[in-house]
Amino acid sequence: MEYEHGVAFSSLPPSPYKDLSRFQAFIFQKLVPEGVSGEEFLGDSYRFLHSPFLLPDIIGAIELIKDSINQKKHILLYGDRDTDGVSSTSLLYCFLRGIHAKSGGKLSVKTSSANDDYGLCDAAVQNVKKIKPDLLITLDFGSTNYDEINSLVKEKISVIVLDHHEIPLKLPDCFLVNPKREDSVYPEKRICTSVLAMKLIQAYLAYDYLQKENGAYYENALGLKPDYTGLDFYSLYERFPDLQKKTEALFDLAAIGTITDMMPLQGENRVIVKNGLKTLQGLMKEAKPERYGLSYLLKELNLNPEKIVTKDLGWSIGPVLNAAGRMGKTEVALELLLEEDSKKAQTIALNLIKLNESRKDRTKRNIDRVERYFKRKPERTQAKVLFCYEPDMEPGVSGIVATRLVQEYKRPVVFVTPDHGNARGSIRSYGTENVIELMKMLEDLFIHYGGHPEAGGFSIEIPKIPVLEKRLQEVAIPWLDLPREDKKEELKSIVSFEPKELNEKVYYDITMFEPFGQENPQPLLSLGNVKVISYRPMGNGTHARFGILGADISLKAVIWGRAKEFEAVLSKKSFLELWGRMEENYFNGNVTIQFIVEHFR
């Protein structure tokens, strides 16, 4: 894997844009997709949000919810245990709490627990039948649960599914709000369930306003049902000012779901995250009753109160919310996002942070076991698809460990752990292999399976694990040969600098292109003629921090996890080449800019 240098900073052409430096103009031309205007890419206007009325079954879902509210029926929300599931569930619950529960209707909420399998599994179905709601709304699962949903419908339980996972050939007998449906006209297929929950709330509010304005007249007097799919939704924000105000309050959790579920930061996802960052920034300064828990969590995580960035969502907020589900206590994360009492919310935030520390400890123990496993069986590291199962592995963190193994061994990984009598596995791709296709080849072995093309999970009976490993290697070659997009990995820096040219201004020029994330990575920069000074190991010698001779004196470089390898190169060469990205570091109230080293030679 060869890294290359980009255009030299000193050779950049003049800027054709009045308000952009030549460096910003160069990045702009590199990052903005063809056919997308600068205003759309850089802006945060609601004009670039798609109408929720374009989603399939959205009107049917709204009318079913309205009917349930009008008749004070029992509504049950059932959400997945990951961050997107918890965020979407809390968004919809808080909305329905205000218009249903507080007016006398019955509203319940559940999340999948540590003992539950993937999706609407048998245990979840039995739970629902025991609760006996009139209406079940599933969040972040349900698209593939044809038989389970139909069995609930036979019990006179109406069902709405909000989900963004892959769609099977047979659709269940329910209102299925999923942009990946073949009949969907929604322009963006890759949005998370938290965004779908936000869209459902937007559509419900707009439908209500429009019905009160004139829709009810046409429906009652003329027998015509209004069609809102062609409606200019942006015009409604000015027409109904309350719609814009209520939409603003939804962006925070929609943004968290988008980042943690690794949705592409293109199109409306960018607009949602940009607005979500602003909403979260506001929560740092002023807590709101419906977000007390999130406000306290932000403060306890010691984030910069002046600036929330996408890295905070993916590296700080998301992992803490996700830790509850990983440790078998999803309800703690949900309680945090639903709690309206300030003191209770603060206590829950602290408990959740402690859970995340336990999750880190469990992850480290499992990684240590994996390292010992491959030392005993080094031949297994040569497999086309890396497979690992040990009876003493702990559940809940298999996805994290699988991702680490992908990074280390540069190949797809299947990582399996025992879990409540059976076993659970996580599959991660390396590049653009579709793990859903792999699981389809092995589906006769699984109890349940699901996920996304790049990351999936399954449950399996423990006696079948040896068969799985054998079959996995048999299907690996045909699976890896399936048609797929070329691996999109940026190995060439966008601009190459001399040390004297690198300073804080470079970083702040880059930040105008936030939010960074999937399909909009922060620009990779490179440095030549680097003389390392003030070298200081960190974390028992695993990491390191150092200065760069000639660069801004306040600028430090950091290398994570590869300090020993770096020191070996440093001992042989006086000057190095570095590739990396710049980021802001906030610690004890102080802000510094760092160059995070990704590659060196």
C-alpha positions as CSV (number, residue, x, y, z in Angstrom):
1,M,0.0,0.0,0.0
2,E,1.8,3.1,-1.2
3,Y,1.1,6.6,0.0
4,E,1.7,9.5,-2.4
5,H,2.2,13.2,-2.0
6,G,-0.3,15.7,-3.4
7,V,0.1,19.1,-5.0
8,A,2.7,21.2,-3.2
9,F,1.2,24.0,-1.1
10,S,3.5,26.5,-2.6
11,S,2.3,25.5,-6.1
12,L,-1.4,25.9,-5.6
13,P,-3.1,28.0,-8.3
14,P,-4.8,31.3,-7.4
15,S,-8.3,31.1,-6.0
16,P,-11.1,31.7,-8.5
17,Y,-13.4,32.5,-5.6
18,K,-13.5,35.9,-3.9
19,D,-14.2,34.6,-0.4
20,L,-11.8,31.5,-0.4
21,S,-8.1,31.3,0.0
22,R,-6.2,29.4,-2.7
23,F,-5.9,26.4,-0.2
24,Q,-9.7,26.5,0.5
25,A,-10.5,26.8,-3.2
26,F,-8.3,23.8,-4.0
27,I,-10.0,21.7,-1.3
28,F,-13.4,22.9,-2.5
29,Q,-12.8,21.7,-6.0
30,K,-11.6,18.3,-4.7
31,L,-14.3,17.6,-2.2
32,V,-17.5,18.9,-3.8
33,P,-19.2,16.2,-5.8
34,E,-19.9,16.8,-9.5
35,G,-23.3,18.4,-10.0
36,V,-23.6,19.7,-6.4
37,S,-23.6,23.4,-5.9
38,G,-21.3,25.0,-3.3
39,E,-24.3,26.4,-1.5
40,E,-25.8,22.9,-1.1
41,F,-22.5,21.3,0.0
42,L,-21.5,24.0,2.4
43,G,-24.9,25.2,3.6
44,D,-27.4,24.1,6.2
45,S,-30.6,25.4,4.6
46,Y,-33.8,23.3,5.1
47,R,-34.3,23.8,1.4
48,F,-31.9,20.8,0.9
49,L,-34.0,18.5,3.0
50,H,-36.2,16.1,1.1
51,S,-40.0,16.0,1.8
52,P,-40.9,13.3,4.3
53,F,-44.1,12.7,2.3
54,L,-41.9,11.0,-0.4
55,L,-41.3,8.1,2.0
56,P,-43.3,4.9,1.3
57,D,-46.3,4.3,3.6
58,I,-45.7,7.5,5.5
59,I,-49.3,8.8,5.1
60,G,-50.7,5.4,6.2
61,A,-48.4,5.4,9.2
62,I,-49.5,8.9,10.2
63,E,-53.2,8.1,9.9
64,L,-52.8,5.0,11.9
65,I,-51.0,6.9,14.7
66,K,-53.6,9.7,14.6
67,D,-56.4,7.1,14.9
68,S,-54.6,5.4,17.8
69,I,-54.3,8.8,19.6
70,N,-57.8,9.9,18.9
71,Q,-59.1,6.6,20.4
72,K,-56.6,6.6,23.2
73,K,-55.3,3.2,22.2
74,H,-52.1,1.6,23.6
75,I,-49.0,2.4,21.5
76,L,-45.8,0.4,22.0
77,L,-42.5,1.5,20.6
78,Y,-39.9,-1.3,20.3
79,G,-36.4,-0.1,19.4
80,D,-33.1,-1.8,18.6
81,R,-30.3,-1.6,21.2
82,D,-27.6,0.3,19.2
83,T,-27.2,4.1,19.2
84,D,-29.4,4.6,16.1
85,G,-32.1,2.4,17.6
86,V,-32.1,4.2,21.0
87,S,-31.9,7.7,19.4
88,S,-34.8,7.0,17.0
89,T,-36.9,5.4,19.8
90,S,-36.3,8.4,22.1
91,L,-37.2,10.9,19.4
92,L,-40.5,9.3,18.6
93,Y,-41.3,8.5,22.3
94,C,-40.7,12.1,23.3
95,F,-43.0,13.3,20.5
96,L,-45.8,10.8,21.3
97,R,-45.4,11.5,25.1
98,G,-46.4,15.1,24.4
99,I,-49.4,14.4,22.2
100,H,-50.6,11.0,23.4
101,A,-49.5,10.0,26.9
102,K,-50.0,13.4,28.4
103,S,-53.6,13.5,27.1
104,G,-54.6,10.2,28.6
105,G,-53.4,7.7,26.0
106,K,-51.2,4.7,26.9
107,L,-47.7,4.7,25.7
108,S,-45.0,2.0,26.3
109,V,-41.5,1.6,25.2
110,K,-39.1,-1.4,25.0
111,T,-35.7,-2.0,23.5
112,S,-34.1,-5.2,22.5
113,S,-32.2,-6.7,25.4
114,A,-29.0,-8.6,25.8
115,N,-31.0,-11.9,25.6
116,D,-32.8,-10.9,22.5
117,D,-31.7,-12.1,19.0
118,Y,-31.5,-9.7,16.0
119,G,-34.6,-7.9,14.9
120,L,-38.2,-8.9,15.9
121,C,-37.1,-12.3,17.2
122,D,-39.2,-14.9,18.8
123,A,-38.6,-13.5,22.3
124,A,-39.5,-10.0,21.1
125,V,-42.7,-11.3,19.5
126,Q,-43.7,-13.0,22.8
127,N,-43.0,-9.8,24.7
128,V,-45.3,-7.9,22.4
129,K,-48.1,-10.4,22.7
130,K,-47.7,-10.3,26.4
131,I,-48.0,-6.5,26.5
132,K,-50.9,-6.6,24.0
133,P,-50.7,-3.1,22.5
134,D,-53.1,-1.9,19.9
135,L,-50.3,-0.5,17.8
136,L,-46.6,-1.6,17.6
137,I,-44.0,0.7,16.1
138,T,-40.6,-1.0,15.6
139,L,-37.5,1.2,15.1
140,D,-34.4,0.1,13.3
141,F,-35.6,-3.4,12.6
142,G,-38.6,-5.2,11.2
143,S,-38.1,-5.1,7.4
144,T,-37.2,-8.8,7.2
145,N,-39.6,-10.0,9.9
146,Y,-42.4,-11.2,7.5
147,D,-43.7,-14.1,9.6
148,E,-43.3,-12.5,13.0
149,I,-45.2,-9.3,11.9
150,N,-48.0,-11.3,10.3
151,S,-48.4,-13.4,13.4
152,L,-48.9,-10.1,15.4
153,V,-51.4,-8.8,12.9
154,K,-53.4,-12.0,13.4
155,E,-53.5,-11.1,17.1
156,K,-55.2,-7.8,16.1
157,I,-52.0,-5.8,16.7
158,S,-51.4,-3.1,14.0
159,V,-47.7,-2.6,13.0
160,I,-45.6,0.3,11.7
161,V,-42.0,-0.4,10.8
162,L,-39.4,2.4,10.7
163,D,-36.3,0.8,9.3
164,H,-33.4,1.4,6.8
165,H,-32.0,-2.1,6.5
166,E,-32.1,-4.2,3.3
167,I,-35.5,-5.2,2.0
168,P,-36.6,-8.8,1.3
169,L,-38.7,-9.9,-1.6
170,K,-41.8,-10.4,0.6
171,L,-43.0,-7.4,2.5
172,P,-44.8,-7.9,5.9
173,D,-48.5,-6.9,6.4
174,C,-47.8,-3.5,7.9
175,F,-46.9,0.1,7.1
176,L,-43.2,-0.3,6.2
177,V,-41.5,3.1,6.1
178,N,-38.1,2.2,4.6
179,P,-36.4,4.2,1.8
180,K,-34.9,1.1,0.4
181,R,-38.2,-0.3,-0.8
182,E,-38.3,-0.8,-4.6
183,D,-41.4,1.4,-4.8
184,S,-39.9,4.2,-2.8
185,V,-39.5,7.6,-4.6
186,Y,-37.5,9.1,-1.7
187,P,-34.3,10.5,-3.3
188,E,-31.9,9.2,-0.6
189,K,-31.7,5.5,0.2
190,R,-29.0,5.8,2.8
191,I,-30.5,7.4,5.8
192,C,-30.6,6.0,9.4
193,T,-33.7,5.2,11.5
194,S,-33.1,8.3,13.6
195,V,-33.6,10.4,10.5
196,L,-36.7,8.3,9.6
197,A,-38.1,9.1,13.1
198,M,-37.4,12.8,12.6
199,K,-39.1,12.6,9.1
200,L,-42.2,10.8,10.6
201,I,-42.6,13.5,13.2
202,Q,-42.1,16.3,10.5
203,A,-44.7,14.6,8.3
204,Y,-47.1,14.1,11.2
205,L,-46.9,17.8,12.1
206,A,-47.2,19.0,8.5
207,Y,-50.1,16.7,7.9
208,D,-51.9,18.0,11.0
209,Y,-51.3,21.6,10.0
210,L,-52.5,21.0,6.4
211,Q,-55.6,19.1,7.5
212,K,-56.6,21.9,9.8
213,E,-56.0,24.4,7.1
214,N,-58.1,22.8,4.3
215,G,-57.3,19.1,3.9
216,A,-60.2,18.0,6.2
217,Y,-62.6,20.0,4.0
218,Y,-61.7,18.2,0.8
219,E,-61.7,14.8,2.5
220,N,-65.0,15.2,4.4
221,A,-67.0,17.3,1.9
222,L,-65.6,15.9,-1.4
223,G,-64.4,12.5,-0.4
224,L,-60.9,13.3,-1.8
225,K,-57.8,12.2,0.1
226,P,-55.0,14.8,-0.4
227,D,-51.8,13.8,-2.1
228,Y,-48.8,15.5,-0.5
229,T,-46.0,13.7,-2.4
230,G,-45.6,16.6,-4.9
231,L,-45.7,19.3,-2.1
232,D,-42.9,21.8,-1.8
233,F,-42.2,20.9,1.8
234,Y,-39.7,23.8,2.2
235,S,-42.5,26.3,1.7
236,L,-44.3,24.9,4.8
237,Y,-41.6,26.2,7.2
238,E,-42.6,29.7,6.4
239,R,-46.3,28.8,6.2
240,F,-46.2,27.1,9.6
241,P,-43.4,28.7,11.7
242,D,-44.0,26.1,14.5
243,L,-43.0,23.4,12.1
244,Q,-39.5,24.9,11.7
245,K,-39.1,25.4,15.5
246,K,-40.1,21.8,16.2
247,T,-37.8,20.5,13.5
248,E,-34.8,22.2,15.0
249,A,-35.3,20.2,18.2
250,L,-35.0,16.9,16.3
251,F,-31.7,17.4,14.6
252,D,-29.4,16.5,17.6
253,L,-30.4,12.8,17.8
254,A,-30.9,12.5,14.1
255,A,-27.3,13.6,13.7
256,I,-26.0,11.2,16.3
257,G,-27.8,8.3,14.6
258,T,-26.4,9.4,11.2
259,I,-22.8,9.5,12.4
260,T,-22.8,6.4,14.6
261,D,-24.6,4.3,11.9
262,M,-22.0,5.5,9.4
263,M,-24.3,7.0,6.9
264,P,-22.7,8.9,4.0
265,L,-22.2,12.6,4.6
266,Q,-23.6,13.7,1.3
267,G,-26.9,15.5,0.4
268,E,-29.4,15.9,3.1
269,N,-27.4,13.9,5.6
270,R,-24.8,16.7,5.6
271,V,-27.6,19.2,6.3
272,I,-29.0,17.1,9.1
273,V,-25.6,16.7,10.8
274,K,-24.7,20.4,10.3
275,N,-27.9,21.5,12.0
276,G,-27.5,18.7,14.6
277,L,-24.1,20.0,15.6
278,K,-25.6,23.4,16.2
279,T,-28.4,22.0,18.3
280,L,-25.9,20.0,20.4
281,Q,-23.8,23.1,20.8
282,G,-26.9,24.9,22.2
283,L,-27.4,22.0,24.7
284,M,-23.9,22.6,26.0
285,K,-24.8,26.1,26.9
286,E,-28.5,25.6,28.0
287,A,-30.1,22.4,29.1
288,K,-33.7,21.7,27.9
289,P,-36.1,19.5,29.8
290,E,-36.6,17.1,27.0
291,R,-32.8,16.8,26.6
292,Y,-31.5,17.0,30.2
293,G,-29.8,13.7,30.0
294,L,-28.0,14.5,26.7
295,S,-26.9,17.9,28.1
296,Y,-25.3,16.3,31.2
297,L,-23.7,13.7,29.1
298,L,-22.0,16.3,26.8
299,K,-20.7,18.1,29.9
300,E,-19.4,15.0,31.6
301,L,-17.6,14.0,28.5
302,N,-15.5,17.2,28.7
303,L,-16.2,18.3,25.1
304,N,-15.3,21.7,23.9
305,P,-18.3,23.9,24.9
306,E,-17.6,26.3,22.1
307,K,-17.5,23.7,19.3
308,I,-19.0,20.3,18.8
309,V,-17.6,18.4,15.7
310,T,-18.5,15.1,14.1
311,K,-15.6,13.3,15.8
312,D,-17.3,14.1,19.1
313,L,-20.4,12.2,17.9
314,G,-18.6,9.2,16.6
315,W,-15.8,8.9,19.2
316,S,-17.4,10.2,22.4
317,I,-21.2,10.5,22.5
318,G,-22.0,7.5,20.3
319,P,-19.8,5.0,22.0
320,V,-21.2,5.9,25.4
321,L,-24.8,5.5,24.3
322,N,-23.9,2.3,22.5
323,A,-22.1,0.9,25.6
324,A,-25.4,0.4,27.4
325,G,-26.6,-2.1,24.7
326,R,-23.2,-3.8,24.5
327,M,-23.2,-4.4,28.3
328,G,-26.8,-5.7,28.2
329,K,-28.4,-2.5,29.7
330,T,-29.9,-0.7,26.8
331,E,-32.6,0.7,29.0
332,V,-30.0,3.0,30.7
333,A,-29.2,4.8,27.4
334,L,-32.9,5.1,26.7
335,E,-33.7,6.4,30.2
336,L,-31.0,9.1,29.7
337,L,-32.7,10.4,26.6
338,L,-36.2,10.3,28.1
339,E,-35.6,11.6,31.6
340,E,-37.3,15.0,32.3
341,D,-36.0,15.3,35.9
342,S,-32.7,17.2,35.9
343,K,-31.1,15.5,39.0
344,K,-32.1,12.0,37.8
345,A,-30.7,12.7,34.3
346,Q,-27.4,13.7,35.8
347,T,-27.2,10.5,37.8
348,I,-28.0,8.4,34.7
349,A,-25.3,10.2,32.7
350,L,-22.7,9.3,35.3
351,N,-23.9,5.7,35.4
352,L,-23.7,5.5,31.6
353,I,-20.1,6.8,31.5
354,K,-19.2,4.1,34.1
355,L,-20.8,1.5,31.9
356,N,-18.7,2.7,29.0
357,E,-15.6,2.2,31.1
358,S,-16.7,-1.3,31.8
359,R,-17.2,-1.8,28.1
360,K,-13.6,-0.6,27.4
361,D,-12.3,-3.1,30.0
362,R,-14.2,-5.9,28.3
363,T,-13.0,-4.9,24.9
364,K,-9.4,-5.0,26.1
365,R,-9.8,-8.4,27.7
366,N,-11.3,-9.8,24.4
367,I,-8.5,-8.2,22.3
368,D,-5.9,-9.8,24.6
369,R,-7.6,-13.2,24.1
370,V,-7.7,-12.7,20.4
371,E,-4.0,-12.0,20.3
372,R,-3.2,-15.1,22.3
373,Y,-5.6,-17.1,20.0
374,F,-3.7,-16.1,16.8
375,K,-0.3,-16.7,18.4
376,R,-1.4,-20.2,19.1
377,K,-2.9,-20.6,15.6
378,P,-0.9,-18.3,13.3
379,E,-2.0,-20.3,10.2
380,R,-5.5,-18.9,10.7
381,T,-4.3,-15.4,9.9
382,Q,-3.7,-16.5,6.3
383,A,-7.4,-17.3,5.6
384,K,-9.2,-15.3,2.9
385,V,-11.8,-14.4,5.6
386,L,-10.4,-14.2,9.1
387,F,-12.4,-16.3,11.6
388,C,-12.2,-16.3,15.4
389,Y,-14.2,-18.1,18.0
390,E,-13.1,-18.9,21.6
391,P,-15.5,-20.2,24.3
392,D,-14.1,-17.7,26.9
393,M,-14.8,-14.6,24.8
394,E,-17.2,-12.1,26.4
395,P,-20.3,-10.9,24.5
396,G,-21.3,-7.4,23.6
397,V,-18.1,-6.1,22.0
398,S,-17.7,-8.4,19.1
399,G,-18.3,-5.6,16.5
400,I,-15.5,-3.5,18.0
401,V,-13.1,-6.4,18.1
402,A,-14.0,-7.5,14.5
403,T,-13.3,-3.9,13.3
404,R,-9.9,-3.9,15.1
405,L,-9.0,-7.2,13.4
406,V,-10.0,-5.8,9.9
407,Q,-7.7,-2.9,10.5
408,E,-4.8,-5.2,11.6
409,Y,-5.1,-8.0,9.0
410,K,-6.6,-6.1,6.1
411,R,-9.3,-8.6,5.2
412,P,-12.9,-9.4,6.1
413,V,-13.5,-10.8,9.6
414,V,-16.0,-13.1,11.3
415,F,-15.8,-12.8,15.1
416,V,-18.0,-15.1,17.2
417,T,-18.6,-15.1,21.0
418,P,-20.8,-17.3,23.2
419,D,-24.0,-15.5,24.3
420,H,-26.8,-16.9,26.5
421,G,-26.6,-20.5,25.4
422,N,-26.0,-19.8,21.7
423,A,-23.4,-17.7,20.0
424,R,-23.4,-14.3,18.2
425,G,-21.1,-13.3,15.4
426,S,-20.1,-10.0,13.9
427,I,-18.9,-9.7,10.3
428,R,-17.0,-6.7,9.0
429,S,-15.9,-6.1,5.4
430,Y,-12.6,-4.8,4.3
431,G,-13.3,-2.5,1.4
432,T,-16.5,-2.9,-0.4
433,E,-17.4,-6.6,0.0
434,N,-21.1,-7.1,0.8
435,V,-21.4,-9.1,4.0
436,I,-25.1,-9.5,3.5
437,E,-24.3,-11.6,0.4
438,L,-21.9,-13.7,2.5
439,M,-24.5,-14.3,5.2
440,K,-27.1,-15.4,2.5
441,M,-24.6,-18.1,1.4
442,L,-24.6,-19.4,4.9
443,E,-28.1,-18.6,6.1
444,D,-29.1,-22.2,6.7
445,L,-26.7,-22.2,9.6
446,F,-28.0,-19.1,11.3
447,I,-30.9,-18.6,13.8
448,H,-31.2,-15.0,12.6
449,Y,-29.0,-12.6,10.7
450,G,-29.0,-9.0,9.4
451,G,-27.2,-5.7,9.0
452,H,-25.7,-3.6,6.3
453,P,-23.4,-4.4,3.3
454,E,-20.3,-3.4,5.3
455,A,-21.2,-4.7,8.7
456,G,-23.6,-7.5,9.8
457,G,-24.4,-9.8,12.6
458,F,-25.9,-13.3,13.2
459,S,-26.8,-15.8,15.9
460,I,-25.9,-19.4,15.7
461,E,-26.1,-22.6,17.8
462,I,-22.7,-23.4,19.3
463,P,-22.5,-27.0,17.8
464,K,-22.7,-25.4,14.3
465,I,-19.7,-23.1,14.7
466,P,-17.1,-25.7,13.3
467,V,-19.4,-26.2,10.3
468,L,-19.6,-22.4,9.9
469,E,-15.8,-22.0,9.9
470,K,-15.4,-24.8,7.2
471,R,-18.2,-23.5,5.0
472,L,-17.0,-19.9,5.4
473,Q,-13.6,-20.7,3.7
474,E,-15.4,-22.7,1.0
475,V,-17.6,-19.8,0.0
476,A,-15.0,-17.1,0.6
477,I,-13.5,-17.2,-2.9
478,P,-16.8,-17.0,-4.8
479,W,-18.0,-14.3,-2.4
480,L,-14.9,-12.2,-2.8
481,D,-15.2,-12.6,-6.6
482,L,-18.7,-11.1,-6.6
483,P,-19.0,-7.8,-8.6
484,R,-18.4,-4.8,-6.4
485,E,-17.2,-1.3,-6.5
486,D,-13.5,-0.6,-6.4
487,K,-12.1,0.0,-2.9
488,K,-12.3,3.7,-2.3
489,E,-9.3,4.4,0.0
490,E,-7.6,7.8,-0.2
491,L,-3.9,7.1,-0.2
492,K,-2.8,10.4,-1.9
493,S,-2.6,13.5,0.1
494,I,-4.7,16.4,-1.2
495,V,-1.9,18.9,-0.5
496,S,1.7,18.5,0.5
497,F,3.4,20.9,2.9
498,E,6.8,21.8,4.1
499,P,7.0,22.0,7.9
500,K,7.2,25.9,7.9
501,E,3.9,26.0,6.0
502,L,1.8,24.0,8.4
503,N,0.0,26.0,11.1
504,E,-3.4,26.5,12.8
505,K,-4.7,28.5,9.8
506,V,-4.5,25.4,7.7
507,Y,-6.7,23.6,10.1
508,Y,-9.3,26.3,10.4
509,D,-9.4,26.6,6.6
510,I,-10.3,22.9,6.5
511,T,-13.0,23.1,9.1
512,M,-15.3,25.1,6.7
513,F,-15.9,21.7,4.9
514,E,-17.3,20.0,8.1
515,P,-19.1,17.8,8.7
516,F,-16.5,15.1,7.9
517,G,-17.3,11.4,7.9
518,Q,-18.3,8.6,5.5
519,E,-17.9,9.7,1.8
520,N,-16.6,13.1,3.0
521,P,-13.4,12.3,4.8
522,Q,-11.3,15.1,6.2
523,P,-8.6,15.9,3.6
524,L,-5.4,13.9,4.0
525,L,-2.3,16.1,4.1
526,S,1.4,15.2,3.8
527,L,4.6,16.6,5.2
528,G,8.1,16.3,3.7
529,N,11.5,16.9,5.3
530,V,10.2,16.3,8.9
531,K,12.7,16.6,11.7
532,V,11.1,15.2,14.9
533,I,11.7,17.1,18.1
534,S,10.5,16.8,21.7
535,Y,9.5,13.2,21.2
536,R,7.4,11.8,24.1
537,P,5.9,8.3,24.4
538,M,2.4,7.9,25.8
539,G,0.2,5.0,27.0
540,N,3.0,2.7,28.1
541,G,4.9,3.4,24.9
542,T,2.0,2.5,22.6
543,H,1.4,6.1,21.4
544,A,3.6,9.2,21.1
545,R,3.5,12.9,20.8
546,F,6.2,15.1,19.2
547,G,7.0,18.4,17.7
548,I,8.1,19.2,14.1
549,L,11.1,21.4,13.6
550,G,10.1,24.5,11.6
551,A,6.4,24.1,12.1
552,D,4.2,26.4,14.2
553,I,5.6,25.9,17.7
554,S,2.2,25.2,19.2
555,L,1.5,22.4,16.7
556,K,2.1,18.9,17.9
557,A,2.0,15.6,16.0
558,V,0.4,12.5,17.5
559,I,0.7,8.9,16.5
560,W,-1.8,6.4,17.9
561,G,-0.9,2.7,18.4
562,R,2.2,2.5,16.3
563,A,4.8,4.3,18.4
564,K,7.2,1.3,18.4
565,E,7.1,1.0,14.7
566,F,7.6,4.8,14.3
567,E,10.6,4.7,16.7
568,A,12.2,2.0,14.6
569,V,12.0,4.2,11.4
570,L,13.1,7.2,13.4
571,S,16.2,5.5,14.6
572,K,17.3,4.9,11.0
573,K,16.4,8.3,9.4
574,S,17.1,11.9,10.2
575,F,14.2,13.2,8.2
576,L,10.8,11.6,7.7
577,E,7.7,11.9,5.5
578,L,4.3,12.0,7.2
579,W,0.7,11.6,6.1
580,G,-2.2,12.6,8.3
581,R,-5.1,14.8,9.2
582,M,-5.4,17.8,11.5
583,E,-7.8,18.0,14.4
584,E,-8.6,20.0,17.4
585,N,-7.7,18.7,20.9
586,Y,-9.7,20.0,23.9
587,F,-8.3,19.3,27.3
588,N,-8.8,21.0,30.7
589,G,-10.3,24.1,29.0
590,N,-7.4,24.4,26.5
591,V,-7.7,24.0,22.7
592,T,-4.7,22.9,20.7
593,I,-4.3,21.8,17.1
594,Q,-2.7,18.4,16.4
595,F,-1.5,16.6,13.3
596,I,-2.6,13.0,13.6
597,V,-0.1,10.8,11.8
598,E,-1.6,8.0,9.7
599,H,1.4,6.9,7.8
600,F,5.1,7.6,7.8
601,R,8.3,6.6,6.1
